[in-house]
Amino acid sequence: MKKLSSMIKSKKPLVIPGVYDAIGAKIAEKVGFNAMFQTGYGTSATLFGMPDYGFIGATETVDNARRISNAISVPLIVDSDTGYGNALSVWKLVKELEAAGAAGIFLEDQKWPKRCGHMQGKDVILQEEYTEKLGAAIDARENKDFIIVARTDSRATEGLDKAIERGLQNKKTGADAVFIEAPKSLDEMKRIGKEIKAPLVANMIEGGATPINSAETLSKIGFNIILYPLSVLFANTFATMNILQELKNTGTTSKYKQKVVNFDQFNNLVELDKFKKMETKYKFSKRK
């Protein structure tokens, strides 16, 4: 497995899709992505059918990370929200995620209960408190290649100047990458790229607060990590709504025959043949 720590420092932009379950992660790997992101928004939506509004906790996050990590052979970085408590909670969470197979985390500075960074009404904790949590995360990791991305949501609450100040402090504390959530224009992103010399995250959400730009454009202004956290969730939701509406209206899905994988294709994706061979290998009769 290629190390995530080296990927984020490469001159070539690292485009990372968001996933929320093992099958989505396997598809992303099969397509050719070198890393992926476990989205908290998607985890909350798919586990509970609820918004990214502080409903998931450490247990759901770690359990999901373990399932996804076990299904893939590329690095997984996990949305760990605020760390679900104080600095000690963050320390424990990093230990558990590293043991579960994760290759890194995003840690944000919102007040709990948090909400999606592109929603209204969020607030942030004092920088001093966040620095304690970030320091605990850095101390907790045992593998130096486990990366810690420091996210601030202060652009919405304190303005861009303060957000950049927080980003610079987070870099000084020891974050491997800096993430200023929800800048409102490409000009704001250019300023972030100019003033913060560190691996930077650009968060591309369809319909979100930040304008979507190509990886090439973002790389030129200083962003190494190009995140598309919700594209899979939104696309799957669109496809599901369409095929179910067709089934409800007509009583059949025949219209979508060319727009879905078939039985054999899906079995190939989940490696059915591999397990058939294992089943044959371990049959008692073969050991006589």
N, C-alpha and C positions, 0 to 999 in steps of 0.2 A: 504493500500500500504506500503510495506516495504521500509524503508528510505535508499536512496542511500548512504547517509553519513556513515551509519553503514556497508553497504555492502562493501564499498571500504577499510574498515579497518579490514575486516575479514581475518583470516588466509587462508581461502579457496579462491582460485582465482575466480574473477568475470569475466566470459567470456561474452562479449557483442557483438552482431551482429550489423552491420550498416543497417539502413533502410532509405528509402527516400519517403515513402508514407504510407497512413493509412492502406491499405490492407496488405502490407508487414509487418507492425508493428503488425497487428492482427495475422498474421501467426506466427511471432516470439513468440508472447505471447502464442499462442495455443500450440506451440511446447514445451514451458516450460521455456523460457528465463526470468530471473528476472529483466532485465533492457535492454535498447537498446539505440543506438546512431544514431542521425539524421546526416547523412553524407552530408557535403557540396558538395563533389565530385558528389555524387548521385543526390543531389538536382539540381545542375547545369545541369547535363546530362539529367535528366528526365523532368525538366521544360523547358529547352531551347535547348536541344540537343547539348550542348556546353561543352567544357572541364572545369575543375576546374582551372580557370585562371583569377579569379577576376570578373566574370560576374554577380554573384548573390550579393544581398545587404541585408540590414536589413529587408526590407519589405518581400522579398521572404523567408528569414530564419524564421522570426516570424510567418508568415502565415502558413508555412509548419509545424512548431512546434505545432501550435494550432490544425491543422487538425489531426496530429499524436497523440497528447496528448489526444484529445477527443475520439480517437478510442481504447485506451488501458487503463489498470489499473495498469501498472507497470511504474517505473520511466524512463523518457526520458532525456538523456543528449544531448545537441545540439552543433554541430560544429558551432561556431560563428565567424570563421575565425579570422580576426584581430580586430573585433569590429566595422569595417566600419567607422573609423574616429579616433578622439582623445579620451582622457579620458572621456569627457562628452558624446561622442557618445556611449562609452562602458557602462557608467552608465545608459543611457536611454535604451540601448538594454537589459541589465539585467532586468530592471524593466518590460519591455515588454514581455520578455521570461518567467519570473516568473509568470506574469499575464496570459500568454497563457497556463500554465500548465507544463512547463519544470521543471526538477528537478536539472539541472546543465548545465554548459557550458564548452567547450574547448575554450581557448583564446590564440592565437598565436602571435609571435613577428616578423612576416614577414613585410617587406615593402609592401605597396599597389601599384599596384595590386598584390595580392598574387597568388600563384599557389600551386598545390598539393605538399605536402612535399616530395614526391618521384620523382619529376620532377627536371630537371636541370634549372639553371638560377635564383634561388630565392636569396633573400637578407634579412637581418634582420635590425630592428631599433636598436638604442642604448638601452642598458639595462635600463638606467635612464628613458627613455620614456616609455618603457614597464612596468616598476615598477609603473609609474603613472596610466597606464591603468588597471593594475592588482589591484591596490589599489582602483580605482573607482569601479571596478566590485565587490570587497569585500564589499565596503561601500553601494552599491546599493541594495544588496539582503536584503530582509526582513525576509526570513525564514532561520534560521541557518543551516537547512538541505539541502539547495540549494548549490550544490558543484561547486567549480571553479577549473578547471584543467589548470595549466599554462604550455603551450607548447612552446618550443624553437626549431627553425629550424637552430640553429647556428652550429650544427654538420657539415653541408655541407659547411658553409661559413667561420667558424673560428676554426674548429677542435673540437675534443672531450673534451679536457681540458676546453676550454672556454664554451662549452655547459654544462658541469657539473657545472662550476662556476655559470652560469645563473640559472641552476636548483636549486642550493643551495640558491641563492638569492631569487628566486621565493618562495621557501619554507619559507624563513625567512620573506618575505613580507606577507605571510598568505595564500598561495594557499593550497587547500585541497589535491591536488595530483599534481605530477610533470610528465611531458611528454617531453622526449628528442626524437625528431623525427629523424627517419632514421639512427640509428646506423648500421654499416656495417657488424658486426659479433657478434657471441654469446659472444666472449671475451669482446667486447666493452659493451655489455649488462651486463655482469657480473661485470664489473668495475662500471657501473652506479648503479647497485643494491648494490654494496659494499659501495659506497661513498655517496649516497643520501638516508638517512633514512626517507622515506616518502612513502605514496602510490604512486606506479609508474605505468605508462602506457606502455604496449608493443603493438605496432601497426603492425598487421600481414596483409600484403597486398600480394595477389598472384601475383608474378612477380615483387614485389617491391624491394627496396634497402636493407631491413632488412630480414635476413633468417627466415623462419617460423619454430617455435618450438612449442612443445605441451604446454598446460597450466600447466601441472605438472612440466616440465622443467623450464619454466619461473617463476613459483611460487617459486621454490627452490632457484633461484638467486635474488629474491626480488621484482618481479613484481606482483602487486595485481590485476591490471586491464588489461585483455587480450582482445584487440579490433580487430575485423574482420570487418572493415568498408565497404569493397567492395565486399564481397563474394556473397551477395544476388544480387547485381547489375550485377556482372559478370556472375553468374549462370542464371539469368533471360535473359540476353542478349544472352547467348549461346543457351538456349532453344528456344527463340524467333527466332533467326536466323535459327535454324534447322527446326522448324515447318513451317516457312514461305517459306524456300527453298523447302521443300517437297511439299507444296501447289502450289508453282510456277511450279515445275517440273512435278507434277502428276495431279494437279487439285483437290486433296483431301488430307485430313489429317488422313485417316484411319490407316495408318501405326503407328501413334502416339496415337491410342486410349487408350492403356494401360499406356501411359506416361503423361496423362493430367488428372486433376480432371474433373468429369462430372458436369452437370448442377445442380443436387441436392446437390452434395458435396460442390460446391461453394456457393450455396444459404445458406447452413448450416453454412459455415464459416462466412458469413456476417449477420447471425442471422435473416434470413427472417421470421422464425416462430414467433420470438419475436414481430416483427412489425405487423405481421398479427393479433396477439392477441391484440395488442394495437389498431389497426384499428377497430377491433370488439368492444372493450371496449368503444371507443369514438364515436361510431355511435349514431346518434340522437335517433334512434328508441329504443335503449337500455335504454334511460333515461326517457321514458314515464312511 
